[in-house]
Amino acid sequence: MSSLPLESVPRALPTPAPSPPLSPDPSPDPAPSRLPSVGRPVRWALALLPLLLIAAWAAADWRTVRDGTARLAAADPWWLLAAVLFTCLGWVAAACVRQGAIVDRLPPGPLLASQFAAGAANHLLPASIGAHAVTLRFLQGRGIPLSRATASLALYSLVRPIAKTMVLLVFMVVHPDLLHLGELVPDERTMVLVAGSVAAGFGTAALLVTTVRPLRRPALDCVRTALTDVRLLHRRPARIIALWGGSAATPLLQGSVIATVGFSLGLPLSWTQVVLALLLASTAVGAVPAPGGIGPVDAALVFTMVAFGAPVGIAAATVVGYRVLTVWVPLLPGALVLSALVHRRVL
C-alpha cells in the first residue's frame, strides 16, 4: 500500500486541456475568404452597369443627341444658363419631396446625391422604376425598414400627381382664356379607355392582394405603415411643406426649363403657356410607362405648344433641347454618382 499523500493524486492524473489540438474543420475558413472575392466583382458590375446602359442608349439614339446639341450650341447662352439653374432646382425639389414623404430625418447631402443618381436611373427604366429602386436602396441603407420605405415611395407616387392636378386647376382658374382649345380635349373613346385602364390596374392589384397569400401580409403591412406615417407626417409643418410644396414646385420647375430653352431658341410663347402645355401634355399621356416620360410626353408637348400658336419646328427643337439639357447632359455625371454610391455601399 502506497504512503503517498492524497494531494499528489491529481498531479499524477492530469486533466485534459480544455481546448486540445484537434484537426481543424476546413469548411468555415474558405467561406469568409470566398465572400469578399465574390462581393467585390458584384459591386463593380453594379457600379459599371449604368455606364454600359448609357453607352448602349447613346449609340441607339445618337442622332437625337447630335441634333439637340447642335441646336443648343446656337441658342442664347443666358437663357440656357437659366434652364440649367431650373434643372438643378428640380433635383432639390425631388429631394424635398423624398424627405417630406418619410418621418425619419435623412442627411441632406447624400439625399441630394441619391436623387441626382436616381435621375439617371429614371431615364433607363420605365414608369420611374429606376428612381424608386435607387431611393429604396438609399432608405434601406439608412436603416429604415422595408415597409416604411415602401410606404414612403407609395406616398411620394400618390402626392405628386395630386399636387400637379391642383397646379393645373389653379392655372385653369387663373387663365381661362388659354383653354379654348377644342382639339386638346380628349374624345369619349379616349376617356373610356383611360378610365378602363385605371379601373383594370386597381382591380388587378386588389385581385392579387386578395388571392395571392404571400402578398397579403406585406401589402397589409405597407398600407398600415403608410396610414400611420401619413398621420405623423401631417402633424409636422416642415414635412407638409417639403412634401406638398416640393410636389407642386416640380412641374413649375420643369415648365420653367422648357420655357427658358424655348426662349433661347425664339419660341413665341409665354411662360404661362409653356407651363400649361406641359401640365396638359403630362396629364394626358403621363401614365404611359416610358422611361422618364420620353416619347409620349414629348409628342403631346409638341402638339400642345403648336396648338397654342408655336411653329412646329421651334416647338420640336424646344422639346429636343429640353431633353438634351435635362437627360443627356446630366446622364453621365448622374451615372458616375450612382456608380460611386453603389461602390461605397450607400446604395
Secondary structure as GFF3:
##gff-version 3
##sequence-region A 1 347
A	DSSP	alpha_helix	8	12	.	.	.	ID=ss1
A	DSSP	alpha_helix	30	60	.	.	.	ID=ss2
A	DSSP	alpha_helix	62	73	.	.	.	ID=ss3
A	DSSP	alpha_helix	77	100	.	.	.	ID=ss4
A	DSSP	alpha_helix	108	122	.	.	.	ID=ss5
A	DSSP	alpha_helix	129	141	.	.	.	ID=ss6
A	DSSP	alpha_helix	146	174	.	.	.	ID=ss7
A	DSSP	three_ten_helix	176	179	.	.	.	ID=ss8
A	DSSP	three_ten_helix	182	184	.	.	.	ID=ss9
A	DSSP	alpha_helix	188	211	.	.	.	ID=ss10
A	DSSP	alpha_helix	213	233	.	.	.	ID=ss11
A	DSSP	alpha_helix	237	240	.	.	.	ID=ss12
A	DSSP	pi_helix	241	245	.	.	.	ID=ss13
A	DSSP	alpha_helix	246	265	.	.	.	ID=ss14
A	DSSP	alpha_helix	271	285	.	.	.	ID=ss15
A	DSSP	alpha_helix	296	307	.	.	.	ID=ss16
A	DSSP	alpha_helix	312	323	.	.	.	ID=ss17
A	DSSP	pi_helix	324	328	.	.	.	ID=ss18
A	DSSP	alpha_helix	329	343	.	.	.	ID=ss19
###
